[in-house]
Amino acid sequence: MIRSSEPTAATRAVEEATFRTVVSSFPASVAVAAAYGGERVEPHGMTASSFLAVSLRPMLVLISVARSARLHAVLERQERYAVSLLDHRQAALARGFAGAPADRGRDAPEIHWREVSGAPVLEDACAHVVAEIRDRHRAGDHTLFIGEVRAMAPPARSATPLSYQQGRFGRVAADDDRWVGDLDPWGGPPCIVWG
Ligand SMILES: Cc1cc2nc3c(=O)[nH]c(=O)nc-3n(C[C@H](O)[C@H](O)[C@H](O)COP(=O)(O)O)c2cc1C
């Protein structure tokens, strides 16, 4: 889109609403990114769908964190973060770590952390990655925290991770008869892990 002049506040509001609609139509898996807060005592977690694998050699990942998020201030000081991929049954946790009011009564999710390689990982998550921060790139109102993988655990083959699309939680479930192990996003020999 080419603009001849600066957008008005009204035009910008419409464009931002369209942007939100478009980007939320791309299904995303849902994770909790976390790091230890001050003095390494209290883990601070945030629901995040921006987790991305960046490089295989070396193994680099990134998360994009809003500068207004509390985790942002934590990651300015900490050197490591963990990304725990949520299971589809953990939507309440995703809501809680996205700032939604706590669920009440017996539906309130219990939060259990464990330390893995210097970062807090959620117990019962499908999979996790712990990364040591190598680069902090300011990108608009977010910062990309690029980290080198220090620890990781793969999901069970039967795992069905939580997904988010157009304001709804769902689940990521592969079709059993659609194996494409001859294709590999990283190039090189085909992936043997799931074969
Ligand atoms: C499905 C989902 C994915 C999200 N992904 C991100 C993300 O990748 N980066 C981000 O900064 N905020 C993301 N958010 C928003 C934060 O989780 C939310 O603003 C949170 O309240 C920020 O943490 P804080 O309240 O501790 O500051 C996401 C929210 C949802 C519901």
The ligand as an SDF file (V2000), in Angstrom:
LIG
                    3D

 31 33  0  0  0  0  0  0  0  0999 V2000
   -2.0450  -16.4600   22.2820 C   0  0  0  0  0  0  0  0  0  0  0  0
   -1.2410  -15.2640   22.7570 C   0  0  0  0  0  0  0  0  0  0  0  0
    0.0330  -15.0510   22.2820 C   0  0  0  0  0  0  0  0  0  0  0  0
    0.7850  -13.9580   22.7090 C   0  0  0  0  0  0  0  0  0  0  0  0
    2.0650  -13.7940   22.2230 N   0  0  0  0  0  0  0  0  0  0  0  0
    2.8010  -12.7420   22.6430 C   0  0  0  0  0  0  0  0  0  0  0  0
    4.1410  -12.5840   22.1890 C   0  0  0  0  0  0  0  0  0  0  0  0
    4.6770  -13.3930   21.4330 O   0  0  0  0  0  0  0  0  0  0  0  0
    4.8500  -11.4860   22.6200 N   0  0  0  0  0  0  0  0  0  0  0  0
    4.2930  -10.5710   23.4830 C   0  0  0  0  0  0  0  0  0  0  0  0
    4.9850   -9.6000   23.8400 O   0  0  0  0  0  0  0  0  0  0  0  0
    3.0260  -10.7100   23.9510 N   0  0  0  0  0  0  0  0  0  0  0  0
    2.2740  -11.7660   23.5550 C   0  0  0  0  0  0  0  0  0  0  0  0
    1.0040  -11.9350   24.0330 N   0  0  0  0  0  0  0  0  0  0  0  0
    0.4560  -10.9410   24.9890 C   0  0  0  0  0  0  0  0  0  0  0  0
    0.9960  -11.1590   26.4060 C   0  0  0  0  0  0  0  0  0  0  0  0
    0.8620  -12.5120   26.8090 O   0  0  0  0  0  0  0  0  0  0  0  0
    0.2200  -10.2710   27.4140 C   0  0  0  0  0  0  0  0  0  0  0  0
    0.2380   -8.9350   26.9850 O   0  0  0  0  0  0  0  0  0  0  0  0
    0.7740  -10.3900   28.8330 C   0  0  0  0  0  0  0  0  0  0  0  0
   -0.1890   -9.8910   29.7410 O   0  0  0  0  0  0  0  0  0  0  0  0
    2.0850   -9.6020   29.0240 C   0  0  0  0  0  0  0  0  0  0  0  0
    2.6510   -9.9570   30.2810 O   0  0  0  0  0  0  0  0  0  0  0  0
    2.5820   -8.9980   31.5810 P   0  0  0  0  0  0  0  0  0  0  0  0
    1.1110   -8.8060   31.8830 O   0  0  0  0  0  0  0  0  0  0  0  0
    3.3030   -9.7650   32.6570 O   0  0  0  0  0  0  0  0  0  0  0  0
    3.2750   -7.7010   31.2210 O   0  0  0  0  0  0  0  0  0  0  0  0
    0.2440  -13.0340   23.6330 C   0  0  0  0  0  0  0  0  0  0  0  0
   -1.0750  -13.2490   24.1290 C   0  0  0  0  0  0  0  0  0  0  0  0
   -1.8020  -14.3410   23.6840 C   0  0  0  0  0  0  0  0  0  0  0  0
   -3.1990  -14.5580   24.2240 C   0  0  0  0  0  0  0  0  0  0  0  0
  1  2  1  0
  2  3  1  0
  2 30  2  0
  3  4  2  0
  4  5  1  0
  4 28  1  0
  5  6  2  0
  6  7  1  0
  6 13  1  0
  7  8  2  0
  7  9  1  0
  9 10  1  0
 10 11  2  0
 10 12  1  0
 12 13  2  0
 13 14  1  0
 14 15  1  0
 14 28  1  0
 15 16  1  0
 16 17  1  0
 16 18  1  0
 18 19  1  0
 18 20  1  0
 20 21  1  0
 20 22  1  0
 22 23  1  0
 23 24  1  0
 24 25  2  0
 24 26  1  0
 24 27  1  0
 28 29  2  0
 29 30  1  0
 30 31  1  0
M  END
$$$$
